[in-house]
Amino acid sequence: MQRDAIDQPNSNRIVLRRDAKPLSTRLWSRVDMSEGSNGCWLWQGSVNINGYGQIRLEPVGNAIRGAKSTTHRVAWVLKHGPIPDGMNVCHRCDNPRCVNPAHLWLGTHAENLADMKSKGRAARGDRSGTAKLNSKKVLIIKRLLFLGHCNAVELSELLGVSATTIDSIRNQKSWRHIDARL
Ligand SMILES: [Zn+2]
């Protein structure tokens, strides 16, 4: 007989929990913070259908399945306390897996929708897989191409992207929504 069972006569009735660590430990131990304090901290666990990280509020037991919440809401609560009724935790970075509290803000549902709408255009290029470029860089590329001091090959060297990428910016095949105001 195991020692625990001698010390605790009822131990055979105790439901063993696979993971009894506190919520904060279970959240932060599965977050990639390699981008540093200003970068996105990406949840490495499971995500829901909308791409938001999800986590059980209670430890997972053998019999009890705890309620789930989204990881960015949990991150907000751990940092700031309870979320007021009717408020949404929104992402500045538009990255649903991000749980960096610095990238989260509290807004009404209407504010959240307005914010997503206003970002809709910029998000298209920034999130389309061309990770080395962003709206600001593309703006500079467009200005440099317009001035004619650099060609596509030189810019591609400088930015570590292919000359084809620079060409497609010049030809308005990508990043068309970036208005260089030339
Ligand atoms: Zn972020």
py3Dmol code that shows the C-alpha trace and the ligand (Angstrom):
import py3Dmol

protein = """\
ATOM      1  CA  MET A   1       0.000   0.000   0.000  1.00  0.00           C
ATOM      2  CA  GLN A   2       1.271   3.458  -0.833  1.00  0.00           C
ATOM      3  CA  ARG A   3       2.211   5.786   1.983  1.00  0.00           C
ATOM      4  CA  ASP A   4      -0.384   8.383   0.900  1.00  0.00           C
ATOM      5  CA  ALA A   5      -3.125   5.834   1.230  1.00  0.00           C
ATOM      6  CA  ILE A   6      -2.074   5.010   4.803  1.00  0.00           C
ATOM      7  CA  ASP A   7      -1.946   8.685   5.768  1.00  0.00           C
ATOM      8  CA  GLN A   8      -5.259   9.448   4.137  1.00  0.00           C
ATOM      9  CA  PRO A   9      -7.771   6.609   4.513  1.00  0.00           C
ATOM     10  CA  ASN A  10     -10.101   8.160   1.932  1.00  0.00           C
ATOM     11  CA  SER A  11      -7.427   8.791  -0.659  1.00  0.00           C
ATOM     12  CA  ASN A  12      -8.884   6.189  -3.002  1.00  0.00           C
ATOM     13  CA  ARG A  13     -11.846   8.526  -3.419  1.00  0.00           C
ATOM     14  CA  ILE A  14      -9.778  11.591  -4.277  1.00  0.00           C
ATOM     15  CA  VAL A  15     -10.073  12.526  -7.937  1.00  0.00           C
ATOM     16  CA  LEU A  16      -6.580  12.883  -9.261  1.00  0.00           C
ATOM     17  CA  ARG A  17      -6.027  16.036 -11.235  1.00  0.00           C
ATOM     18  CA  ARG A  18      -3.673  15.877 -14.134  1.00  0.00           C
ATOM     19  CA  ASP A  19      -2.796  19.549 -13.882  1.00  0.00           C
ATOM     20  CA  ALA A  20      -3.469  21.379 -10.649  1.00  0.00           C
ATOM     21  CA  LYS A  21      -1.223  24.343 -11.377  1.00  0.00           C
ATOM     22  CA  PRO A  22      -2.679  27.843 -10.923  1.00  0.00           C
ATOM     23  CA  LEU A  23      -4.312  29.478 -13.920  1.00  0.00           C
ATOM     24  CA  SER A  24      -1.537  32.066 -14.229  1.00  0.00           C
ATOM     25  CA  THR A  25       1.103  29.325 -14.422  1.00  0.00           C
ATOM     26  CA  ARG A  26      -0.904  27.355 -16.950  1.00  0.00           C
ATOM     27  CA  LEU A  27      -1.324  30.483 -19.077  1.00  0.00           C
ATOM     28  CA  TRP A  28       2.138  32.044 -18.988  1.00  0.00           C
ATOM     29  CA  SER A  29       4.040  28.758 -19.228  1.00  0.00           C
ATOM     30  CA  ARG A  30       2.527  28.222 -22.676  1.00  0.00           C
ATOM     31  CA  VAL A  31       3.197  31.658 -24.129  1.00  0.00           C
ATOM     32  CA  ASP A  32       6.032  32.462 -26.517  1.00  0.00           C
ATOM     33  CA  MET A  33       7.487  35.788 -25.322  1.00  0.00           C
ATOM     34  CA  SER A  34      10.533  35.648 -27.574  1.00  0.00           C
ATOM     35  CA  GLU A  35       9.530  38.884 -29.308  1.00  0.00           C
ATOM     36  CA  GLY A  36      10.216  40.810 -26.100  1.00  0.00           C
ATOM     37  CA  SER A  37       8.088  43.193 -24.063  1.00  0.00           C
ATOM     38  CA  ASN A  38       6.857  45.164 -27.085  1.00  0.00           C
ATOM     39  CA  GLY A  39       6.191  42.173 -29.312  1.00  0.00           C
ATOM     40  CA  CYS A  40       3.257  39.844 -29.564  1.00  0.00           C
ATOM     41  CA  TRP A  41       3.203  37.102 -26.949  1.00  0.00           C
ATOM     42  CA  LEU A  42       1.719  34.121 -28.691  1.00  0.00           C
ATOM     43  CA  TRP A  43      -0.308  31.470 -26.938  1.00  0.00           C
ATOM     44  CA  GLN A  44       1.025  28.050 -27.913  1.00  0.00           C
ATOM     45  CA  GLY A  45      -1.968  25.988 -26.845  1.00  0.00           C
ATOM     46  CA  SER A  46      -5.262  25.305 -28.539  1.00  0.00           C
ATOM     47  CA  VAL A  47      -7.283  28.013 -30.274  1.00  0.00           C
ATOM     48  CA  ASN A  48     -10.999  28.363 -30.890  1.00  0.00           C
ATOM     49  CA  ILE A  49     -12.720  28.655 -34.238  1.00  0.00           C
ATOM     50  CA  ASN A  50     -11.966  32.388 -34.385  1.00  0.00           C
ATOM     51  CA  GLY A  51      -8.275  31.888 -33.745  1.00  0.00           C
ATOM     52  CA  TYR A  52      -8.330  33.037 -30.107  1.00  0.00           C
ATOM     53  CA  GLY A  53      -6.339  31.006 -27.608  1.00  0.00           C
ATOM     54  CA  GLN A  54      -8.462  29.036 -25.195  1.00  0.00           C
ATOM     55  CA  ILE A  55      -7.761  27.739 -21.716  1.00  0.00           C
ATOM     56  CA  ARG A  56      -9.735  26.020 -18.969  1.00  0.00           C
ATOM     57  CA  LEU A  57     -10.395  28.221 -15.963  1.00  0.00           C
ATOM     58  CA  GLU A  58     -10.277  25.214 -13.648  1.00  0.00           C
ATOM     59  CA  PRO A  59      -7.586  22.561 -13.817  1.00  0.00           C
ATOM     60  CA  VAL A  60      -8.535  19.605 -15.932  1.00  0.00           C
ATOM     61  CA  GLY A  61      -9.600  16.738 -13.716  1.00  0.00           C
ATOM     62  CA  ASN A  62     -10.332  13.146 -14.580  1.00  0.00           C
ATOM     63  CA  ALA A  63     -14.041  13.651 -14.137  1.00  0.00           C
ATOM     64  CA  ILE A  64     -14.554  17.410 -14.087  1.00  0.00           C
ATOM     65  CA  ARG A  65     -14.214  19.414 -17.280  1.00  0.00           C
ATOM     66  CA  GLY A  66     -13.748  23.039 -16.328  1.00  0.00           C
ATOM     67  CA  ALA A  67     -15.256  25.934 -18.253  1.00  0.00           C
ATOM     68  CA  LYS A  68     -13.093  27.487 -20.934  1.00  0.00           C
ATOM     69  CA  SER A  69     -12.218  31.121 -21.512  1.00  0.00           C
ATOM     70  CA  THR A  70     -10.120  32.845 -24.130  1.00  0.00           C
ATOM     71  CA  THR A  71      -6.485  33.404 -23.243  1.00  0.00           C
ATOM     72  CA  HIS A  72      -6.442  37.159 -23.953  1.00  0.00           C
ATOM     73  CA  ARG A  73      -9.340  37.671 -21.529  1.00  0.00           C
ATOM     74  CA  VAL A  74      -7.550  35.585 -18.901  1.00  0.00           C
ATOM     75  CA  ALA A  75      -4.369  37.608 -19.466  1.00  0.00           C
ATOM     76  CA  TRP A  76      -6.346  40.817 -18.969  1.00  0.00           C
ATOM     77  CA  VAL A  77      -7.955  39.566 -15.737  1.00  0.00           C
ATOM     78  CA  LEU A  78      -4.617  38.386 -14.326  1.00  0.00           C
ATOM     79  CA  LYS A  79      -3.094  41.791 -15.033  1.00  0.00           C
ATOM     80  CA  HIS A  80      -5.974  44.180 -14.311  1.00  0.00           C
ATOM     81  CA  GLY A  81      -8.721  42.288 -12.479  1.00  0.00           C
ATOM     82  CA  PRO A  82     -12.283  41.467 -13.515  1.00  0.00           C
ATOM     83  CA  ILE A  83     -13.647  42.609 -16.878  1.00  0.00           C
ATOM     84  CA  PRO A  84     -16.705  44.858 -16.390  1.00  0.00           C
ATOM     85  CA  ASP A  85     -19.962  43.468 -17.754  1.00  0.00           C
ATOM     86  CA  GLY A  86     -20.478  44.083 -21.434  1.00  0.00           C
ATOM     87  CA  MET A  87     -16.872  45.068 -22.128  1.00  0.00           C
ATOM     88  CA  ASN A  88     -14.644  43.369 -24.672  1.00  0.00           C
ATOM     89  CA  VAL A  89     -10.923  42.772 -24.366  1.00  0.00           C
ATOM     90  CA  CYS A  90      -9.592  43.938 -27.734  1.00  0.00           C
ATOM     91  CA  HIS A  91      -6.260  43.551 -29.503  1.00  0.00           C
ATOM     92  CA  ARG A  92      -4.214  46.540 -30.648  1.00  0.00           C
ATOM     93  CA  CYS A  93      -2.143  44.120 -32.714  1.00  0.00           C
ATOM     94  CA  ASP A  94      -5.084  42.247 -34.284  1.00  0.00           C
ATOM     95  CA  ASN A  95      -3.360  38.996 -33.414  1.00  0.00           C
ATOM     96  CA  PRO A  96      -5.968  36.784 -31.759  1.00  0.00           C
ATOM     97  CA  ARG A  97      -3.381  34.478 -30.187  1.00  0.00           C
ATOM     98  CA  CYS A  98      -1.522  37.410 -28.589  1.00  0.00           C
ATOM     99  CA  VAL A  99      -1.793  37.695 -24.794  1.00  0.00           C
ATOM    100  CA  ASN A 100       0.664  40.539 -24.181  1.00  0.00           C
ATOM    101  CA  PRO A 101      -1.281  42.804 -21.772  1.00  0.00           C
ATOM    102  CA  ALA A 102       0.383  45.808 -23.436  1.00  0.00           C
ATOM    103  CA  HIS A 103      -1.431  44.881 -26.669  1.00  0.00           C
ATOM    104  CA  LEU A 104      -4.849  44.561 -25.054  1.00  0.00           C
ATOM    105  CA  TRP A 105      -7.422  47.247 -24.394  1.00  0.00           C
ATOM    106  CA  LEU A 106     -10.879  47.315 -22.925  1.00  0.00           C
ATOM    107  CA  GLY A 107     -13.679  48.531 -25.159  1.00  0.00           C
ATOM    108  CA  THR A 108     -17.391  48.211 -25.723  1.00  0.00           C
ATOM    109  CA  HIS A 109     -18.571  45.883 -28.449  1.00  0.00           C
ATOM    110  CA  ALA A 110     -19.255  48.921 -30.668  1.00  0.00           C
ATOM    111  CA  GLU A 111     -15.749  50.314 -30.071  1.00  0.00           C
ATOM    112  CA  ASN A 112     -14.262  46.934 -30.891  1.00  0.00           C
ATOM    113  CA  LEU A 113     -16.198  46.731 -34.168  1.00  0.00           C
ATOM    114  CA  ALA A 114     -15.250  50.306 -35.107  1.00  0.00           C
ATOM    115  CA  ASP A 115     -11.609  49.563 -34.360  1.00  0.00           C
ATOM    116  CA  MET A 116     -11.611  46.395 -36.471  1.00  0.00           C
ATOM    117  CA  LYS A 117     -13.257  48.276 -39.306  1.00  0.00           C
ATOM    118  CA  SER A 118     -10.747  51.120 -39.195  1.00  0.00           C
ATOM    119  CA  LYS A 119      -7.854  48.652 -39.222  1.00  0.00           C
ATOM    120  CA  GLY A 120      -9.366  46.525 -41.959  1.00  0.00           C
ATOM    121  CA  ARG A 121      -7.340  48.035 -44.758  1.00  0.00           C
ATOM    122  CA  ALA A 122      -3.939  48.014 -43.072  1.00  0.00           C
ATOM    123  CA  ALA A 123      -4.474  44.511 -41.728  1.00  0.00           C
ATOM    124  CA  ARG A 124      -4.769  43.159 -45.234  1.00  0.00           C
ATOM    125  CA  GLY A 125      -1.102  43.702 -46.114  1.00  0.00           C
ATOM    126  CA  ASP A 126       0.442  43.340 -42.685  1.00  0.00           C
ATOM    127  CA  ARG A 127      -1.114  39.959 -42.079  1.00  0.00           C
ATOM    128  CA  SER A 128      -0.958  38.537 -45.581  1.00  0.00           C
ATOM    129  CA  GLY A 129       2.194  36.529 -44.944  1.00  0.00           C
ATOM    130  CA  THR A 130       4.723  39.124 -46.093  1.00  0.00           C
ATOM    131  CA  ALA A 131       6.013  39.360 -42.550  1.00  0.00           C
ATOM    132  CA  LYS A 132       9.215  41.202 -43.391  1.00  0.00           C
ATOM    133  CA  LEU A 133       7.268  44.194 -44.643  1.00  0.00           C
ATOM    134  CA  ASN A 134       4.734  46.384 -42.968  1.00  0.00           C
ATOM    135  CA  SER A 135       2.781  49.447 -43.996  1.00  0.00           C
ATOM    136  CA  LYS A 136       5.502  51.888 -42.923  1.00  0.00           C
ATOM    137  CA  LYS A 137       8.234  50.045 -44.789  1.00  0.00           C
ATOM    138  CA  VAL A 138       6.109  49.817 -47.916  1.00  0.00           C
ATOM    139  CA  LEU A 139       5.480  53.541 -47.737  1.00  0.00           C
ATOM    140  CA  ILE A 140       9.236  54.163 -47.688  1.00  0.00           C
ATOM    141  CA  ILE A 141       9.787  51.683 -50.530  1.00  0.00           C
ATOM    142  CA  LYS A 142       7.213  53.484 -52.644  1.00  0.00           C
ATOM    143  CA  ARG A 143       8.853  56.848 -52.007  1.00  0.00           C
ATOM    144  CA  LEU A 144      12.329  55.530 -52.791  1.00  0.00           C
ATOM    145  CA  LEU A 145      11.116  53.918 -56.003  1.00  0.00           C
ATOM    146  CA  PHE A 146       9.382  57.149 -56.969  1.00  0.00           C
ATOM    147  CA  LEU A 147      12.549  59.171 -56.378  1.00  0.00           C
ATOM    148  CA  GLY A 148      14.406  56.736 -58.607  1.00  0.00           C
ATOM    149  CA  HIS A 149      17.559  56.577 -56.492  1.00  0.00           C
ATOM    150  CA  CYS A 150      17.142  52.850 -55.831  1.00  0.00           C
ATOM    151  CA  ASN A 151      15.994  50.056 -58.071  1.00  0.00           C
ATOM    152  CA  ALA A 152      14.060  46.956 -57.053  1.00  0.00           C
ATOM    153  CA  VAL A 153      17.201  44.815 -56.720  1.00  0.00           C
ATOM    154  CA  GLU A 154      18.898  47.314 -54.396  1.00  0.00           C
ATOM    155  CA  LEU A 155      15.799  47.662 -52.238  1.00  0.00           C
ATOM    156  CA  SER A 156      15.403  43.891 -52.077  1.00  0.00           C
ATOM    157  CA  GLU A 157      19.007  43.610 -50.844  1.00  0.00           C
ATOM    158  CA  LEU A 158      18.411  46.237 -48.222  1.00  0.00           C
ATOM    159  CA  LEU A 159      15.184  44.778 -46.908  1.00  0.00           C
ATOM    160  CA  GLY A 160      15.907  41.080 -47.288  1.00  0.00           C
ATOM    161  CA  VAL A 161      12.926  40.455 -49.544  1.00  0.00           C
ATOM    162  CA  SER A 162      12.871  39.321 -53.153  1.00  0.00           C
ATOM    163  CA  ALA A 163      13.099  41.769 -56.053  1.00  0.00           C
ATOM    164  CA  THR A 164       9.796  40.302 -57.222  1.00  0.00           C
ATOM    165  CA  THR A 165       8.205  41.522 -53.994  1.00  0.00           C
ATOM    166  CA  ILE A 166       9.526  45.041 -54.620  1.00  0.00           C
ATOM    167  CA  ASP A 167       8.360  44.862 -58.241  1.00  0.00           C
ATOM    168  CA  SER A 168       4.879  43.844 -57.225  1.00  0.00           C
ATOM    169  CA  ILE A 169       4.736  46.835 -54.874  1.00  0.00           C
ATOM    170  CA  ARG A 170       5.871  49.117 -57.699  1.00  0.00           C
ATOM    171  CA  ASN A 171       3.344  47.606 -60.098  1.00  0.00           C
ATOM    172  CA  GLN A 172       0.532  47.936 -57.545  1.00  0.00           C
ATOM    173  CA  LYS A 173       0.028  44.168 -57.452  1.00  0.00           C
ATOM    174  CA  SER A 174       0.494  44.127 -53.682  1.00  0.00           C
ATOM    175  CA  TRP A 175       0.234  46.751 -50.949  1.00  0.00           C
ATOM    176  CA  ARG A 176      -1.988  48.747 -53.264  1.00  0.00           C
ATOM    177  CA  HIS A 177      -3.833  50.199 -50.283  1.00  0.00           C
ATOM    178  CA  ILE A 178      -0.721  51.974 -49.014  1.00  0.00           C
ATOM    179  CA  ASP A 179      -1.082  55.547 -50.144  1.00  0.00           C
ATOM    180  CA  ALA A 180       2.414  56.976 -50.549  1.00  0.00           C
ATOM    181  CA  ARG A 181       1.011  60.467 -51.256  1.00  0.00           C
ATOM    182  CA  LEU A 182       3.489  61.072 -54.018  1.00  0.00           C
TER     183      LEU A 182
END
"""
ligand_1 = """\
1
ZN
Zn 0.146 41.445 -29.858
"""
view = py3Dmol.view(width=600, height=400)
view.addModel(protein, "pdb")
view.setStyle({"model": 0}, {"cartoon": {"style": "trace"}})
view.addModel(ligand_1, "xyz")
view.setStyle({"model": 1}, {"stick": {}})
view.zoomTo()
view.show()
